[in-house]
Structure formats: C-alpha cells, structure tokens
Amino acid sequence: MSEPLALSLDQRRFVSRMVRTGRFASSGAVIGAALALLEQQEDARLAQLEAVHAALADVAEAIGASNNADPLAEIERLMTAELMREEPLRKAG
C-alpha cells in the first residue's frame, strides 16, 4: 500500500510527540502499534458478537422447542412486549 495516510493535525502532532519523546522509533511504528490495538479491539468485538449470536440461538432453540413457535418471531414478540412496558423518560417542567 503506497497511498499516504490522511491524519488530522492532532493525530500528526500525537505521532510526532511519540517519536520525539522516544516512545517509538518512527511514525510507522506509531501507526503500526495503533493498528495492532485496533485489530485486538476488533477481534474482541467479533468474539462478543459471536457469543451474543450463540446465546440468541440457544434462546431461540429453547423457545421453539417449548412451544413449537417460530423462535425468532417469539424473541421479537418478547422484546416488543418488554419495550412496551418501559415508559419514556419525561423532563420535569
């Protein structure tokens, strides 16, 4: 990839400060470390999403097995019923 990175002024200053203070040897090293952190966060986010999907599938299977209903429709019905019970926040005034 030979395309230059478009960084904001604050981002460029941060990168320069990290190099100037000796925290990193080069601007590329700063960007590399930032990307490594972003990759870790994305991996964690994907793992969380997979766990949520697995839990929803388990719930859907349990609901479907218990009453022969469409499991996803039943989850949606339950969620809608729960949302209908919540009262909107009102400003005092």
Secondary structure, DSSP 8 states (H G I E B T S, - for coil): --------HHHHHHHHHHHHTTSSSSHHHHHHHHHHHHHHHHHHHHHHHHHHHHHHHHHHHHHHHHH-S-HHHHHHHHHHHHHHHS-------
